[in-house]
Amino acid sequence: MKIKLSATLVVTLCLTVVGISALAALAQEAPRITKEELKEMLGNPDVIIIDLRLGRDWENSELRIEGALKEDPGNLNSWLSKFPKEKHFN
């Protein structure tokens, strides 16, 4: 019983580390812009700003970008079709 519990714990920890590593890698690859660059883009009808913050991160924030669309990153397929396919998203 003790060995089975230890093996389960090791597998769980390994999966957690792999998951965190994958998220970190994705975060590093995501394009980023400065707030100054974003300010220059505001008002441009070709720019679509999508706010993907979750739950309390979004609800408790006093900082919101005017005109940004709030979408759930976990339901990408449910809202992605709202946007033109020919658009390039960064």
ChimeraX attribute file (.defattr): number of C-alpha atoms within 10 A of each C-alpha:
attribute: neighborCount
match mode: 1-to-1
recipient: residues
	/A:1	6
	/A:2	7
	/A:3	8
	/A:4	9
	/A:5	10
	/A:6	11
	/A:7	12
	/A:8	12
	/A:9	12
	/A:10	12
	/A:11	12
	/A:12	12
	/A:13	12
	/A:14	12
	/A:15	12
	/A:16	12
	/A:17	12
	/A:18	12
	/A:19	12
	/A:20	12
	/A:21	12
	/A:22	12
	/A:23	12
	/A:24	11
	/A:25	11
	/A:26	11
	/A:27	11
	/A:28	10
	/A:29	9
	/A:30	9
	/A:31	9
	/A:32	11
	/A:33	9
	/A:34	7
	/A:35	9
	/A:36	8
	/A:37	10
	/A:38	13
	/A:39	10
	/A:40	9
	/A:41	14
	/A:42	16
	/A:43	11
	/A:44	8
	/A:45	7
	/A:46	9
	/A:47	14
	/A:48	17
	/A:49	17
	/A:50	15
	/A:51	16
	/A:52	15
	/A:53	14
	/A:54	13
	/A:55	9
	/A:56	8
	/A:57	10
	/A:58	14
	/A:59	11
	/A:60	8
	/A:61	9
	/A:62	7
	/A:63	8
	/A:64	10
	/A:65	12
	/A:66	9
	/A:67	12
	/A:68	14
	/A:69	11
	/A:70	13
	/A:71	16
	/A:72	15
	/A:73	15
	/A:74	9
	/A:75	9
	/A:76	10
	/A:77	10
	/A:78	11
	/A:79	11
	/A:80	12
	/A:81	9
	/A:82	8
	/A:83	10
	/A:84	8
	/A:85	9
	/A:86	6
	/A:87	10
	/A:88	7
	/A:89	11
	/A:90	9
